[in-house]
Amino acid sequence: MAPSSNYTLIALLVAFAVVAPSLLHQSAAARDGGAAKAAAAAPAQSANNGEVVLHPTATYEIPDLPLPPIIPCPPAFPKIPFIPCYNVTPPAPPPRPKECKASLVMLMPPCSGFLTTNSSKDPSTECCAGVSRFISGGDPSIYAPLCLCHIINGDVNQLLTAPVDHARALYLVQACLGIDPKTSSGICSDDELRKQIPPMELPKPPTPAPGKKA
């Protein structure tokens, strides 16, 4: 064999000796990695009765675009992908009235004639405007819809010189608010809702005993 051929053969053997171990290592790593992936993908068997338990699916979060949040996050819908938003704290509910006398006193002048006598077939426009304030447009710290139950239940008699006609009280709510008498009567007589009706007026503080300061 020619010397040049011997040199070429020796060089190939040296190269193979250097490269072969790394190739074998890569092959073993790939084999072990494939086995690990197959084991992870395969369903696991439960210790109870040999039932098959599937591994939970991984979840991923989509990052937002690098923009400042200029829109509020929708409270009742899923977040829009990629669009940054800021959370909005819902406003606190308005204060409820502690008693109903103040609002009913203002309602009685235009409505008392209709509630106590047969002088008119329908409540006046001014009377209905006052009734509507209990639903919307009125100060929520003074007006509450359930305060109208004091008219239907007759508690408002203490503000009038004559008793309220119950049928006319029900018709007042129907004519001004469109609520039929059966519904309004059911609301004001419901045991759970009655607990939420503000009192006609707050109880007076107890009178201090003689010789003691209040």
C-alpha positions as CSV (number, residue, x, y, z in Angstrom):
1,M,0.0,0.0,0.0
2,A,1.3,3.5,-0.9
3,P,2.4,5.7,2.0
4,S,-0.2,8.4,1.1
5,S,-3.0,5.8,1.4
6,N,-1.7,4.7,4.9
7,Y,-1.7,8.4,6.1
8,T,-5.3,8.8,4.8
9,L,-6.5,5.6,6.6
10,I,-4.8,6.7,9.9
11,A,-6.4,10.1,9.7
12,L,-9.9,8.5,9.2
13,L,-9.4,6.2,12.1
14,V,-8.4,9.1,14.4
15,A,-11.4,11.1,13.3
16,F,-13.8,8.3,14.0
17,A,-12.3,7.7,17.4
18,V,-12.9,11.3,18.3
19,V,-16.4,11.7,16.8
20,A,-17.9,8.3,17.7
21,P,-18.2,8.9,21.5
22,S,-20.1,12.1,21.1
23,L,-22.5,10.5,18.5
24,L,-23.2,7.7,20.9
25,H,-23.9,10.2,23.8
26,Q,-26.3,12.2,21.7
27,S,-28.1,9.0,20.6
28,A,-28.5,7.9,24.2
29,A,-29.8,11.3,25.3
30,A,-32.3,11.4,22.5
31,R,-33.5,7.9,23.4
32,D,-33.8,8.7,27.1
33,G,-35.6,12.0,26.3
34,G,-38.0,10.3,24.0
35,A,-38.8,7.7,26.7
36,A,-39.4,10.5,29.2
37,K,-41.7,12.3,26.9
38,A,-43.6,9.1,26.2
39,A,-43.9,8.4,29.9
40,A,-45.2,12.0,30.6
41,A,-47.7,11.7,27.7
42,A,-49.0,8.3,28.8
43,P,-51.9,8.3,31.2
44,A,-51.1,7.4,34.7
45,Q,-52.9,4.6,36.5
46,S,-54.5,5.4,39.8
47,A,-53.8,3.3,42.9
48,N,-57.5,2.8,43.2
49,N,-58.8,-0.1,41.1
50,G,-56.3,0.6,38.4
51,E,-58.3,3.5,37.0
52,V,-56.6,5.6,34.3
53,V,-56.0,9.2,35.4
54,L,-55.2,11.7,32.6
55,H,-52.6,14.3,33.3
56,P,-54.1,17.9,33.4
57,T,-53.5,20.0,30.3
58,A,-51.0,22.8,30.7
59,T,-52.4,26.3,30.5
60,Y,-50.5,29.3,29.1
61,E,-51.0,33.0,29.5
62,I,-50.7,35.2,26.5
63,P,-48.6,38.3,27.4
64,D,-49.9,41.7,26.7
65,L,-48.4,44.1,24.2
66,P,-45.9,46.5,25.7
67,L,-48.5,49.4,25.8
68,P,-49.8,51.4,28.7
69,P,-53.2,50.3,30.0
70,I,-55.7,52.9,28.8
71,I,-58.9,51.0,28.9
72,P,-60.7,49.4,31.9
73,C,-60.9,45.6,32.0
74,P,-64.4,44.4,31.1
75,P,-65.9,43.2,34.5
76,A,-68.4,40.6,33.0
77,F,-66.4,39.3,30.0
78,P,-63.0,37.6,29.5
79,K,-60.0,39.8,29.1
80,I,-59.1,40.8,25.5
81,P,-55.9,39.1,24.5
82,F,-52.8,41.2,23.9
83,I,-54.6,44.4,25.1
84,P,-53.5,45.7,28.5
85,C,-56.2,47.1,30.7
86,Y,-56.6,48.2,34.3
87,N,-59.0,47.0,36.9
88,V,-61.9,49.2,38.0
89,T,-63.2,49.2,41.6
90,P,-67.0,49.3,41.5
91,P,-68.4,52.3,43.2
92,A,-69.8,51.9,46.7
93,P,-73.6,51.6,46.9
94,P,-75.4,54.8,47.8
95,P,-76.5,55.1,51.5
96,R,-79.9,53.9,52.2
97,P,-82.4,56.1,54.1
98,K,-82.7,55.2,57.7
99,E,-86.4,56.2,57.8
100,C,-89.2,57.0,55.3
101,K,-91.0,59.8,57.1
102,A,-89.0,62.6,55.4
103,S,-89.7,61.5,51.9
104,L,-93.4,60.6,52.6
105,V,-94.0,64.0,54.2
106,M,-93.0,65.7,50.9
107,L,-95.2,63.3,48.9
108,M,-98.4,63.8,50.9
109,P,-99.4,67.4,49.8
110,P,-100.0,66.5,46.1
111,C,-101.2,62.9,46.8
112,S,-103.2,63.1,50.0
113,G,-106.4,64.2,48.3
114,F,-106.3,61.2,45.9
115,L,-105.5,58.7,48.6
116,T,-108.2,59.7,51.1
117,T,-111.1,60.9,49.1
118,N,-112.9,60.2,45.8
119,S,-112.4,63.7,44.5
120,S,-110.4,62.6,41.5
121,K,-110.2,59.4,39.4
122,D,-106.5,59.5,38.8
123,P,-103.5,60.9,40.7
124,S,-102.3,64.3,39.5
125,T,-99.1,64.8,37.4
126,E,-97.4,66.4,40.4
127,C,-98.3,63.4,42.6
128,C,-96.9,60.9,40.1
129,A,-93.7,63.0,39.8
130,G,-93.3,62.7,43.5
131,V,-93.9,58.9,43.4
132,S,-91.3,58.5,40.6
133,R,-88.6,60.0,42.8
134,F,-88.8,56.9,45.0
135,I,-87.6,54.8,42.0
136,S,-85.2,57.2,40.2
137,G,-84.1,60.8,40.3
138,G,-84.5,61.2,44.0
139,D,-81.8,61.5,46.6
140,P,-81.0,57.8,47.5
141,S,-80.3,58.8,51.0
142,I,-83.9,60.0,51.4
143,Y,-85.9,58.1,48.8
144,A,-86.2,54.3,48.8
145,P,-88.7,52.3,46.6
146,L,-89.8,50.2,49.6
147,C,-90.9,53.3,51.5
148,L,-93.9,53.2,49.2
149,C,-95.0,50.2,51.2
150,H,-95.9,52.5,54.1
151,I,-98.6,53.9,51.8
152,I,-99.9,50.5,50.8
153,N,-99.8,49.2,54.3
154,G,-101.5,52.3,55.8
155,D,-98.6,53.4,58.0
156,V,-98.8,56.8,56.3
157,N,-102.1,57.5,58.1
158,Q,-100.2,59.2,60.9
159,L,-99.3,62.0,58.4
160,L,-102.9,62.5,57.2
161,T,-106.1,63.8,58.7
162,A,-108.1,60.9,57.1
163,P,-107.2,57.2,56.6
164,V,-105.8,56.0,53.3
165,D,-108.1,54.1,51.0
166,H,-106.2,50.8,50.4
167,A,-107.5,50.3,46.9
168,R,-106.5,53.8,45.9
169,A,-103.0,53.3,47.4
170,L,-102.5,50.3,45.2
171,Y,-103.9,52.2,42.2
172,L,-101.5,55.1,42.9
173,V,-98.5,52.8,42.4
174,Q,-100.1,51.3,39.3
175,A,-101.0,54.7,37.7
176,C,-97.6,56.3,38.4
177,L,-95.2,53.4,38.1
178,G,-97.1,50.8,36.0
179,I,-96.9,48.1,38.8
180,D,-100.1,46.1,39.0
181,P,-101.8,45.9,42.4
182,K,-101.2,42.2,42.9
183,T,-97.4,42.7,42.4
184,S,-97.1,45.7,44.7
185,S,-99.2,44.1,47.4
186,G,-97.1,40.9,47.2
187,I,-93.9,42.9,47.5
188,C,-95.0,44.8,50.6
189,S,-96.4,41.7,52.3
190,D,-93.4,39.5,51.7
191,D,-91.8,38.5,55.0
192,E,-88.2,38.8,53.7
193,L,-88.7,42.1,52.0
194,R,-90.5,43.6,54.9
195,K,-87.3,43.2,56.9
196,Q,-85.6,45.6,54.4
197,I,-88.3,48.3,54.5
198,P,-86.9,51.3,56.4
199,P,-89.1,52.3,59.4
200,M,-91.6,55.0,59.1
201,E,-89.4,57.0,61.5
202,L,-86.5,56.3,63.8
203,P,-87.3,55.4,67.4
204,K,-86.9,58.3,69.8
205,P,-84.0,58.0,72.3
206,P,-85.1,56.9,75.7
207,T,-85.9,59.7,78.2
208,P,-83.3,59.9,80.9
209,A,-84.3,59.1,84.4
210,P,-85.0,62.1,86.7
211,G,-81.8,63.5,88.2
212,K,-79.6,62.0,85.5
213,K,-78.1,63.8,82.5
214,A,-78.8,62.5,79.0
